[in-house]
Amino acid sequence: MSDVSIAKRKEKCENCTKQCNKKQSDDGANSHQEREEVNGQVNEGPQLLLSACLSCDGCISDEENLKISQQNLQEVERVLALNKKCDVSKHKVLVASICPQSLPFFAVKFGLDITEAAHKLCGFLKSIGVQHVFDTTLAAGFSILESQKEFIQRYRRRHHDSHALPMFTSSCPGWIRYSERVLGSLVTPHICTARSPQQIMGCLVKDYFSKQQKLSPEKVYHVVVAPCFDKKLEAVREEFYNSLLETRDVDCVLTSGEIYCLMEQRKVSVDELDSLPLDHVLGDTGDLVMVRHEGRGSEGFLEHIFKNAAKELFGLDVHEITYKNLRNRDFQEVTLERDGETLLQFAAVYGFRNIQTLVHRMKKGHVPYQLVEVLSCPGGCLSGRGQAESEVVGRLDKALIQQMEEAYSSLPVRLPEVNPALHTLYQDWLQGQDSSQASTLLHTKYKNQSQSHTQPPHMQW
């Protein structure tokens, strides 16, 4: 990178928070309303959203910007158009994977329950040329199980490894990018190495599924439907690109809103769409039952890891988890106690303001938590900018979010531990839970990319 580019980026980074806050005060652009409850009073105002901060040109390189710009409806339309031609060399099998947090959006928009909405969405995707439509809940199960295992390992080495705890979850690409680019070595060694559900799904499609279909991975075009624009950033990370085959685990991320926009452009009537069941990576196993994992509308990493750790480390069965609100409903705490002794203390931290508070405490050594579930969007994944924004740019549609939360909570919960498909794939695809194959395909590494190992002086923690 040239000295000019470094100077330009340094100038941008030293002023971006101030400038963004000023801009938001003027016109509310690129912001979300975060709620803060203090002494029973609710204060609302435009706050800098983590994804908005990270999507400015101060953090994204020209190469990254080009890759992200290619993840759009036009690119998918281009692939679909090539498939209609007779040139076999350019033909690709289109696979779509739908995040479970996107399905409540379509359920509300369609006026249907989640299962029927999923079937209608599958019908639409197949009507435009997608051959296979999956749900990423299976991949999320892998991510949860690997995160549970890693937490137990970290907890047991906590006394001789200063980076073992606290462990931070790793499924939010906005949080990961902020950690790598700004927080650096203060945080990156603490991030769980389990890949996110999106990227595990990418491995499932490009490795296991393509082999089952006798296809080379580059002949598969994999689209993920997600609630969040930041998932586009995650898809273009270099570790998820196979340079030998020139293919990515996830070729394109489209938000729920972008898919809905495509339906409107094509003047599609939901009533006229076929209702088709989603496909299963293992093949024809009957109609796929729509389920969810525990938690508040994300993937429930905190709850799953908490219950597993209580059982594995202390022999305690935890059936219900009680959250305690701290600063607000997006900064919550969960505690495991026995005979007056605190055994485990976890926290859920959502939104940029709360992340700032968390890191401030960490810098001062005042973080009592063994695990923190971190998400950049206030309210979690259902509130992703790709589906929860109102017609006023930068503001959340609170009524829509409430409806999505109700729809999501209506799904039955299934623990990944009892999912037979996961056990089958661990053996048939990964050669066992503790194999080198499982370590390679289900985990990744995070690196310090910040200019300094300490927090930049312009950031006020």
Sequence and secondary structure as in RCSB ss.txt:
>XXXX:A:sequence
MSDVSIAKRKEKCENCTKQCNKKQSDDGANSHQEREEVNGQVNEGPQLLLSACLSCDGCISDEENLKISQQNLQE
VERVLALNKKCDVSKHKVLVASICPQSLPFFAVKFGLDITEAAHKLCGFLKSIGVQHVFDTTLAAGFSILESQKE
FIQRYRRRHHDSHALPMFTSSCPGWIRYSERVLGSLVTPHICTARSPQQIMGCLVKDYFSKQQKLSPEKVYHVVV
APCFDKKLEAVREEFYNSLLETRDVDCVLTSGEIYCLMEQRKVSVDELDSLPLDHVLGDTGDLVMVRHEGRGSEG
FLEHIFKNAAKELFGLDVHEITYKNLRNRDFQEVTLERDGETLLQFAAVYGFRNIQTLVHRMKKGHVPYQLVEVL
SCPGGCLSGRGQAESEVVGRLDKALIQQMEEAYSSLPVRLPEVNPALHTLYQDWLQGQDSSQASTLLHTKYKNQS
QSHTQPPHMQW
>XXXX:A:secstr
  HHHHHHHHHHHHHHHHHHHHHHHHH TTEEEEEEEETTEEEEEEEE HHHHHTSTTTS HHHHHHHHT SHHH
HHHHHHHHHSS GGG  EEEEEE TTTHHHHHHHHTS HHHHHHHHHHHHHHTT  EEEETHHHHHHHHHHHHHH
HHHHHHTTTT TTSSSEE    HHHHHHIIIIIGGGTGGGB  B  HHHHHHHIIIIIIHHHTT  GGGEEEEEE
ES THHHHHHT GGGEETTTTEESSSEEEEHHHHHHHHHHTT  GGGS       TTS  SS    B SSSSS  
HHHHHHHHHHHHHH         EESSSTTEEEEEEEETTEEEEEEEEEESHHHHHHHHHHHHTT    SEEEEE
SSTT GGG TTT B SSTT B HHHHHHHHHHHHTS B  GGG HHHHHHHHHTTSSTTSHHHHHHHB      S
SSSS  TT   
